Amino acid sequence: MLHEGRVLVHDDADGIRGRGVSITGPAEVVDRFVAVQAGNGIRELGTQRLGGTKQVSMFGELDAATRSQARALGLEVGSLPLQDLFVHLTDAHGREIKA
């Protein structure tokens, strides 16, 4: 994946897709989970909120144990379409996100 002449991510499409994840659930639980993952090198790409529910798009290696932990907390773990990852990683607002 290139952006403005720089390599952002060097991987095949499946590898990139495998590192994109959405976490959805009660806002407070999502916030705590995301804060812990940020310390593990997982990058927050974007958020959406509707009432007390929050969804956070993230990029990084989320292993099976961490995914299970999220589910045990009542969070939904989903994948992100490649197009969405491209938009987030190239960030139209000029904020640099290193993948």
matplotlib code that plots the C-alpha trace (Angstrom):
import matplotlib.pyplot as plt

x = [0.0, 1.5, 0.6, 2.2, 5.2, 5.8, 5.2, 2.7, 2.2, 4.1, 1.9, -0.6, -4.3, -5.2, -2.4, -3.6, -7.2, -6.1, -4.7, -7.8, -10.4, -13.4, -14.4, -18.0, -19.9, -20.7, -18.6, -16.8, -15.8, -14.6, -12.5, -10.8, -10.1, -8.7, -6.5, -4.9, -4.4, -2.8, -0.1, 0.4, 1.1, -2.4, -3.4, -6.8, -7.9, -11.3, -14.4, -18.2, -20.7, -24.4, -25.9, -24.0, -22.5, -19.1, -17.2, -13.5, -11.5, -8.0, -5.0, -2.4, -1.9, -4.8, -4.1, -6.7, -6.4, -7.0, -10.0, -11.3, -10.8, -12.8, -15.6, -15.6, -16.0, -19.1, -17.5, -18.1, -14.9, -15.3, -13.2, -12.7, -13.0, -9.7, -11.1, -11.9, -8.4, -6.9, -8.9, -7.9, -4.3, -3.9, -5.9, -7.5, -6.8, -3.0, -2.5, 0.3, -0.6, 2.3, 1.1]
y = [0.0, 3.3, 6.8, 10.0, 8.0, 6.1, 2.5, 2.4, -1.4, -4.1, -7.2, -9.0, -8.1, -11.0, -10.0, -6.4, -7.5, -9.9, -6.9, -4.8, -5.3, -3.6, -3.7, -3.0, -2.9, -0.7, 2.4, 2.1, -1.5, -0.7, 2.2, 0.1, -2.7, -0.3, 1.4, -1.9, -2.8, 0.6, -0.4, -3.6, -1.7, -1.9, 1.4, 3.0, 4.2, 5.6, 5.5, 5.7, 6.1, 5.6, 6.1, 3.9, 1.7, 2.4, 0.9, 1.3, 0.4, -0.9, -2.0, -4.5, -8.1, -9.1, -12.7, -15.4, -15.1, -11.3, -11.8, -14.4, -11.9, -9.3, -11.7, -12.6, -8.9, -8.9, -7.2, -8.0, -8.5, -8.0, -7.5, -4.3, -4.2, -3.5, -0.2, 1.1, 0.1, 2.0, 5.1, 5.0, 4.3, 7.0, 9.4, 12.2, 14.7, 14.4, 12.7, 10.2, 6.6, 4.2, 0.7]
z = [0.0, -1.1, -0.1, -1.5, -2.7, 0.6, 1.4, 4.2, 4.3, 2.5, 2.6, 0.4, 0.6, 2.9, 5.3, 5.4, 5.9, 8.7, 10.7, 10.4, 13.1, 14.5, 18.2, 19.0, 22.3, 25.3, 25.0, 28.4, 27.8, 24.3, 25.6, 28.3, 25.8, 23.2, 25.8, 26.7, 23.0, 22.2, 24.7, 22.7, 19.4, 18.0, 16.3, 16.6, 13.2, 13.8, 16.0, 15.6, 18.4, 18.6, 22.1, 24.5, 21.8, 20.3, 17.4, 17.1, 13.9, 14.7, 12.8, 14.1, 15.2, 17.4, 18.4, 19.1, 22.9, 22.7, 20.4, 22.9, 25.7, 23.8, 23.3, 27.0, 27.8, 25.6, 22.7, 19.0, 17.0, 13.3, 10.2, 8.2, 4.4, 2.6, 1.2, 4.7, 5.8, 2.9, 3.7, 7.4, 6.7, 4.2, 6.4, 4.3, 7.1, 6.9, 10.2, 9.8, 10.8, 10.6, 9.9]

ax = plt.figure().add_subplot(projection="3d")
ax.plot(x, y, z, "-o")
ax.set_aspect("equal")
plt.show()
